[in-house]
C-alpha cells in the first residue's frame, strides 16, 4: 500500500492551502483511495491508497505547485482500516514519515521510502525515487504555456483539438509540446507506475 504525506512549504509565511488541497484531491482521486485525504497535524495532509497510478498522479499534482514537500511510504498497514487516515498506522505510515523528513531537504521536495529497506537510497526504492526525481525536475522547468497545453491534453483533447482551443496552429502546438517535453513525460509515466507497483508487491511478499 502507499501512504502519501504532504507538508506545506513555508506555511508560517504563506496562506494555509490545506483545506482546498484536500477537497481537490478527494474530488479527483477519492474513488481510488482506501482512506480519504486527511489533515493530520497543522498544515500536513496524509492519504492511503493501493493503486500505483493514483499514487504517482497525486505526487505529480502536489509537487507541481511548489507548495508541498511530498513523502511516499510503501508497505503494509494495520487492519482493519479505521474510518480516518489520521487514525491508521503500520509500517507504510512509518516509511512515509521517514520519506517526508527527507523530502523537505531535497531539491525536488520528494522522497520515497519502503518499509524494511536497508537504506533510504537502496535499490529498488532508491531507483524508483531517482527516476521520479527526473520527471519532477523536467516538470519544474515547464513554462506556463507548456502547462496550458499539458492540461488540455491531460483532459483528453488531441494536440489538434488543443491547438484549436488555444487558437494556435498545429505546428505551434507541436513546438510547444516539444519544448515542454510532454511526450517524454507521457512515455515515462507507465514505467514509473510499474516501478511503484513492483515496490508494493515486494512489501507484501
C-alpha positions as CSV (number, residue, x, y, z in Angstrom):
1,X,0.0,0.0,0.0
2,X,1.0,3.6,-0.5
3,X,0.9,6.3,2.2
4,X,1.4,9.9,0.9
5,X,2.3,12.5,3.5
6,X,2.5,16.1,2.2
7,X,3.7,19.1,4.3
8,X,3.1,22.7,3.2
9,X,6.3,24.6,2.4
10,X,6.9,27.8,4.3
11,X,3.5,27.6,6.0
12,X,4.3,30.3,8.5
13,X,4.7,32.9,5.8
14,X,2.1,31.7,3.3
15,X,-1.7,31.2,3.4
16,X,-2.8,27.7,4.6
17,X,-3.9,25.9,1.5
18,X,-4.5,22.5,3.2
19,X,-8.4,22.6,3.1
20,X,-8.7,23.4,-0.6
21,X,-6.0,20.9,-1.4
22,X,-7.8,18.1,0.5
23,X,-11.0,18.9,-1.4
24,X,-9.3,18.9,-4.7
25,X,-7.5,15.5,-4.0
26,X,-10.8,14.0,-2.8
27,X,-12.7,15.2,-5.8
28,X,-10.0,14.0,-8.3
29,X,-8.9,10.7,-6.6
30,X,-11.3,9.8,-3.8
31,X,-12.8,6.9,-5.6
32,X,-9.3,5.2,-6.0
33,X,-8.2,5.8,-2.4
34,X,-8.5,3.4,0.6
35,X,-8.8,6.3,3.0
36,X,-9.6,9.9,2.1
37,X,-7.1,12.8,2.3
38,X,-7.0,14.0,5.9
39,X,-5.4,16.8,7.8
40,X,-3.1,15.1,10.3
41,X,-1.3,17.9,12.0
42,X,-1.4,21.6,11.3
43,X,-0.8,22.0,7.6
44,X,0.0,18.3,6.9
45,X,-2.0,16.1,4.6
46,X,-2.0,12.3,4.6
47,X,-3.8,9.7,2.4
48,X,-3.7,6.0,1.8
49,X,-4.1,4.1,-1.5
50,X,-3.3,0.8,-3.1
51,X,-3.1,1.9,-6.7
52,X,0.4,2.9,-8.1
53,X,-1.1,5.0,-10.9
54,X,-3.1,7.1,-8.5
55,X,-0.1,7.5,-6.2
56,X,2.0,8.9,-9.0
57,X,-0.8,11.2,-10.1
58,X,-1.1,12.6,-6.6
59,X,2.7,13.1,-6.3
60,X,2.8,14.9,-9.7
61,X,-0.1,17.1,-8.7
62,X,1.1,18.1,-5.3
63,X,4.7,18.8,-6.4
64,X,3.6,20.9,-9.4
65,X,2.6,23.9,-7.5
66,X,5.7,24.2,-5.3
67,X,3.5,24.4,-2.2
68,X,4.3,20.9,-0.8
69,X,7.0,18.6,0.3
70,X,5.8,15.1,-0.5
71,X,6.9,11.8,1.0
72,X,5.6,8.4,-0.1
73,X,5.8,5.3,2.1
74,X,5.4,1.8,0.7
75,X,4.5,-1.1,2.8
76,X,1.8,-2.8,4.9
77,X,-0.7,-1.1,7.1
78,X,-2.7,-2.2,10.2
79,X,-6.0,-3.9,9.5
80,X,-8.9,-3.4,9.7
81,X,-8.6,0.1,8.4
82,X,-10.1,2.9,10.6
83,X,-12.6,5.5,9.3
84,X,-10.0,8.3,9.1
85,X,-6.4,8.3,7.8
86,X,-5.0,10.0,10.8
87,X,-6.2,7.0,12.9
88,X,-4.3,4.5,10.8
89,X,-0.9,3.1,11.4
90,X,1.6,0.5,10.3
91,X,5.0,0.2,8.5
92,X,3.8,2.1,5.4
93,X,3.0,5.1,7.7
94,X,6.4,4.9,9.4
95,X,8.0,4.8,5.9
96,X,6.0,7.8,4.8
97,X,7.2,9.7,7.9
98,X,10.8,8.9,7.0
99,X,10.2,10.0,3.4
100,X,8.6,13.4,4.3
101,X,11.5,14.1,6.6
102,X,14.0,13.6,3.7
103,X,11.7,15.3,1.2
104,X,12.0,18.6,3.0
105,X,15.7,18.6,2.4
106,X,15.7,17.6,-1.3
107,X,15.6,19.9,-4.4
108,X,12.6,18.1,-5.8
109,X,10.8,18.2,-2.5
110,X,10.0,14.5,-2.9
111,X,11.2,11.3,-1.3
112,X,10.2,7.6,-1.4
113,X,10.8,5.1,1.4
114,X,9.9,1.4,1.6
115,X,9.4,-0.5,4.8
116,X,12.4,-2.7,5.8
117,X,14.7,-1.2,3.2
118,X,18.3,-1.3,4.3
119,X,18.9,2.4,3.5
120,X,16.7,5.1,2.1
121,X,18.7,5.2,-1.1
122,X,19.0,1.4,-1.6
123,X,17.7,-0.5,-4.7
124,X,14.9,-0.8,-5.7
125,X,13.2,2.0,-3.7
126,X,16.2,4.3,-4.4
127,X,16.0,3.6,-8.2
128,X,12.3,4.5,-8.2
129,X,12.9,7.7,-6.3
130,X,15.8,8.7,-8.6
131,X,13.6,8.2,-11.7
132,X,10.7,10.1,-10.3
133,X,13.1,12.8,-9.4
134,X,14.0,13.1,-13.1
135,X,10.3,13.5,-14.0
136,X,9.9,16.1,-11.3
137,X,13.0,18.1,-12.5
138,X,11.6,18.1,-16.0
139,X,8.3,19.4,-14.8
140,X,10.0,22.1,-12.8
141,X,11.3,23.6,-16.0
142,X,8.0,23.7,-17.8
143,X,6.7,27.1,-18.6
144,X,3.1,28.4,-18.2
145,X,2.3,27.9,-22.0
146,X,3.6,24.3,-21.7
147,X,1.4,23.7,-18.7
148,X,-1.6,25.2,-20.5
149,X,-1.1,22.6,-23.3
150,X,-0.4,19.8,-20.8
151,X,-3.7,20.5,-19.0
152,X,-5.7,20.4,-22.3
153,X,-4.1,17.2,-23.5
154,X,-4.5,15.7,-20.0
155,X,-8.2,16.4,-20.1
156,X,-8.5,14.2,-23.2
157,X,-8.1,16.5,-26.1
158,X,-5.8,15.7,-29.0
159,X,-3.0,18.0,-29.9
160,X,-5.0,19.2,-32.8
161,X,-8.1,19.9,-30.6
162,X,-5.8,21.6,-28.0
163,X,-4.3,23.8,-30.7
164,X,-7.8,24.9,-31.8
165,X,-8.8,25.6,-28.2
166,X,-5.6,27.7,-27.7
167,X,-6.2,29.4,-31.1
168,X,-2.7,28.5,-32.3
169,X,-1.6,26.5,-35.3
170,X,-0.9,22.7,-35.1
171,X,2.9,23.3,-35.8
172,X,2.9,25.9,-32.9
173,X,1.2,23.4,-30.6
174,X,3.8,20.7,-31.6
175,X,6.6,23.1,-30.9
176,X,5.1,24.0,-27.5
177,X,4.7,20.3,-26.7
178,X,8.3,19.6,-27.7
179,X,9.6,22.5,-25.5
180,X,7.5,21.2,-22.6
181,X,8.7,17.7,-23.2
182,X,5.2,16.4,-22.9
183,X,5.8,13.2,-24.9
184,X,8.8,12.3,-22.8
185,X,6.7,12.6,-19.6
186,X,3.8,10.7,-21.2
187,X,6.1,7.8,-22.2
188,X,7.8,7.7,-18.7
189,X,4.6,7.6,-16.6
190,X,3.7,3.9,-17.3
191,X,7.3,2.9,-16.4
192,X,7.2,4.9,-13.2
193,X,3.8,3.3,-12.3
194,X,5.3,-0.1,-12.9
195,X,8.2,0.6,-10.5
196,X,5.8,1.7,-7.8
197,X,3.6,-1.3,-8.3
198,X,6.7,-3.6,-8.1
199,X,7.7,-2.0,-4.8
200,X,4.2,-2.6,-3.4
201,X,4.3,-6.2,-4.4
202,X,7.7,-6.6,-2.7
203,X,6.4,-5.2,0.5
204,X,3.7,-7.9,0.6
205,X,6.0,-10.8,-0.3
